[in-house]
Amino acid sequence: MSKVEYLAGELYSSYCESVGGVAFNGDPLPEWDSFRKDPAKSKQVEAWFAVACKSVSALTRRHVLWGAGEPDCPQEIKSPNGEIHTLKCKVCGEVSKIPPFCIPNQ
């Protein structure tokens, strides 16, 4: 089993748990292994693979930090002498104790 397939299964299982194990029409949702092997569900399985891939790409971005010489660098993170005194990500806005991965604000 690939890492993407494993993650897709974990996300699908979490989804099933979140909705009480039933589809919108009240039908019970199958376990990942059954769902994955059902030819009638191949489009939905591919969609869960796409969700897994997107979640990996969203969670593995690195932060893009502001630099003191950038003209649009926020004033609140610069010292009076123009040097940066606080780390801040341009993408997600995290400040100082920045977690290792960047999740962009929407």
Rosetta blueprint (number, residue, H / E / L):
1 M L
2 S L
3 K H
4 V H
5 E H
6 Y H
7 L H
8 A H
9 G H
10 E H
11 L H
12 Y H
13 S H
14 S H
15 Y H
16 C H
17 E H
18 S H
19 V L
20 G L
21 G L
22 V E
23 A L
24 F L
25 N L
26 G L
27 D L
28 P E
29 L L
30 P L
31 E L
32 W H
33 D H
34 S H
35 F H
36 R H
37 K H
38 D L
39 P H
40 A H
41 K H
42 S H
43 K H
44 Q H
45 V H
46 E H
47 A H
48 W H
49 F H
50 A H
51 V H
52 A H
53 C H
54 K H
55 S H
56 V H
57 S H
58 A H
59 L H
60 T L
61 R E
62 R L
63 H L
64 V L
65 L E
66 W L
67 G L
68 A L
69 G L
70 E L
71 P L
72 D L
73 C L
74 P L
75 Q H
76 E H
77 I H
78 K E
79 S L
80 P L
81 N L
82 G L
83 E L
84 I E
85 H L
86 T L
87 L L
88 K E
89 C E
90 K L
91 V L
92 C L
93 G L
94 E L
95 V E
96 S L
97 K L
98 I L
99 P L
100 P L
101 F L
102 C E
103 I L
104 P L
105 N L
106 Q L
